[in-house]
Amino acid sequence: MFNQEEDQVTLPNHFILEGIDRVGKDKLLHGIQHRLGYHQVLHYQKPMELGCYAMGASKDEALCRYQEASFRTMFQILRGAPLAKVIFNRAHLGECVYAPIYRRYSGDYVFNLEREFNVHQLSHVRLVLLVEDFAVSRHFVDDGRSLGGAEKRQDEQALFRGAFDASVVRDKRLVCVTDRETGQFRSPDSILDEVLA
């Protein structure tokens, strides 16, 4: 029977992938799966307007309630299923960045959730923030589908860096996806190697 456990003794079972739009999170996710095998993927998107969260609340409050419930579930999985292999794509740090800009409420409550669930104790969780080097990068193509558009990328990335620094996750990797000589994307394998090192 096929057994990958020998190669993965020191690797985490849970990966949280964060970063601004178009820095290669999906490509990294697929690389992790190709290298390490099956992982359940939870892909966080913008919040849904659900009636159960709207009772007695403004639209923004209802969206915040939805988001808090989704991230509370994420932390329950992190604490309760340490052996399960899960990738959380675009997770709770994005809430700190996008909630105040686009939904008019603070997303800083996610740090309270980190503390409530004692995330700092979890050795099976790795937080990865992919960043772009704006001084030299020439790889971003604005296709009109990014949340904030090209003009907001640097500001959004600075907010991600602040959220990354504030996070109490013990195992954190800040990975630049820009080749500093060419300004193009680094090879997916070199990024993956750094994430898994």
C-alpha positions in Angstrom: 0.0 0.0 0.0 1.2 3.5 -0.8 2.4 5.4 2.2 3.5 9.1 2.2 3.9 9.4 6.0 7.7 9.0 5.9 8.2 12.1 3.8 5.7 14.2 5.8 6.8 13.7 9.3 7.8 17.3 9.9 5.3 18.9 7.5 2.0 20.4 8.8 -1.3 18.9 7.9 -3.1 22.2 7.7 -2.0 25.1 5.3 -3.6 28.5 5.4 -2.8 30.4 2.1 -3.2 34.2 2.0 -2.2 37.1 -0.2 -3.6 39.7 -2.6 -5.3 38.6 -5.8 -3.1 37.1 -8.5 -0.1 36.1 -6.5 -0.4 32.4 -7.1 -2.4 31.0 -4.2 -4.3 28.5 -6.4 -1.1 27.4 -8.2 0.5 26.9 -4.8 -2.5 24.9 -3.6 -2.3 22.6 -6.6 1.5 22.3 -6.0 1.0 21.2 -2.4 -1.5 18.6 -3.5 0.7 17.3 -6.3 3.7 17.0 -3.9 1.9 15.8 -0.8 -1.2 14.2 -2.0 -4.9 14.8 -1.2 -5.9 17.7 1.0 -9.4 18.8 1.6 -9.7 22.4 0.2 -11.8 25.1 1.8 -11.9 28.1 -0.4 -13.2 31.2 1.3 -15.0 33.7 -0.9 -16.9 36.9 -0.2 -19.6 36.5 2.4 -23.1 35.5 1.5 -26.2 37.4 2.6 -28.1 34.8 4.5 -31.4 35.4 6.2 -30.4 33.7 9.5 -27.7 36.4 10.0 -29.9 39.3 8.9 -32.4 39.3 11.7 -32.2 42.6 13.5 -29.0 43.5 11.7 -27.8 45.8 9.0 -26.4 44.3 5.8 -22.8 44.8 6.9 -23.6 43.3 10.3 -25.2 40.3 8.6 -22.1 39.8 6.4 -19.9 40.0 9.5 -21.9 37.4 11.3 -21.6 35.1 8.3 -17.8 35.6 8.1 -17.4 35.1 11.9 -19.3 31.8 11.7 -17.2 30.6 8.7 -13.9 31.4 10.5 -15.1 30.0 13.8 -15.7 26.7 11.8 -12.2 27.0 10.3 -10.6 27.2 13.8 -12.8 24.3 15.1 -11.4 22.2 12.2 -7.8 23.4 13.0 -8.2 22.4 16.7 -10.4 19.3 16.3 -9.0 17.5 13.3 -5.2 17.8 13.5 -4.6 14.6 11.4 -6.9 15.7 8.6 -5.1 17.2 5.6 -6.7 20.6 4.8 -5.8 23.7 2.8 -7.6 26.8 3.7 -7.4 29.1 0.6 -8.0 32.9 1.1 -8.9 32.6 4.8 -9.1 34.8 7.9 -6.3 37.3 7.2 -8.2 38.5 4.1 -11.1 39.4 6.5 -8.8 42.0 8.2 -7.9 43.5 4.8 -11.2 43.5 2.9 -13.9 43.9 5.6 -13.0 47.5 6.5 -12.5 48.5 2.9 -15.5 46.8 1.2 -17.9 45.9 4.0 -17.5 48.8 6.5 -16.7 46.8 9.6 -13.4 45.7 11.3 -12.1 42.2 10.6 -9.8 42.3 13.6 -12.1 39.9 15.5 -10.3 37.1 13.7 -7.3 37.6 16.1 -9.7 37.1 19.0 -10.7 33.8 17.4 -7.1 32.8 17.0 -6.6 33.4 20.8 -9.9 31.7 21.7 -8.9 28.6 19.9 -5.3 28.7 21.1 -3.9 28.6 17.6 -0.5 29.5 18.9 -0.3 25.9 20.3 -1.0 24.2 17.0 2.1 22.7 15.5 0.2 21.1 12.6 -0.8 24.5 11.1 1.3 26.6 8.6 0.3 30.1 7.6 1.6 31.2 4.2 1.5 34.8 3.0 2.5 35.2 -0.7 3.7 38.7 -1.5 4.8 40.5 -4.6 7.9 42.7 -4.8 6.4 45.9 -6.3 9.7 47.5 -6.8 10.6 45.1 -9.6 7.5 43.0 -10.5 6.2 42.9 -14.0 4.0 39.8 -13.7 0.7 41.2 -12.7 -1.9 41.4 -15.5 -5.1 43.3 -14.5 -7.9 41.3 -15.9 -10.6 43.4 -14.1 -11.5 40.5 -11.8 -9.3 41.4 -8.8 -11.3 42.8 -5.8 -9.5 46.1 -5.5 -7.9 46.6 -8.9 -4.3 47.3 -9.8 -4.1 50.7 -8.0 -4.9 49.1 -4.6 -2.6 46.2 -4.7 0.2 47.8 -2.7 -2.1 49.1 0.0 -3.9 45.7 0.3 -0.6 43.9 0.5 0.6 46.2 3.3 -2.6 45.3 5.2 -2.0 41.6 4.7 1.6 42.1 6.0 0.2 43.8 9.1 -2.4 41.0 9.7 0.3 38.3 9.1 2.5 40.0 11.7 -0.4 40.2 14.2 -1.4 36.6 13.8 -0.4 34.2 16.6 -0.1 31.2 14.3 3.3 29.7 15.3 4.5 28.4 11.9 4.4 31.3 9.5 6.0 31.7 6.1 6.3 35.0 4.2 7.1 34.0 0.6 7.9 36.5 -2.2 6.6 35.3 -5.6 8.6 37.8 -7.6 12.0 36.9 -9.2 14.0 39.9 -8.2 16.2 39.7 -11.2 13.6 39.4 -14.0 10.5 40.8 -12.3 8.5 37.8 -13.4 7.0 35.1 -11.3 9.4 32.7 -9.7 9.0 29.1 -10.8 6.1 27.4 -9.0 8.5 24.7 -7.8 10.8 27.2 -6.1 7.9 28.8 -4.4 6.6 25.4 -3.3 10.0 24.4 -2.0 10.2 27.5 0.2 6.7 26.9 1.5 7.4 23.3 2.4 11.0 23.8 3.7 
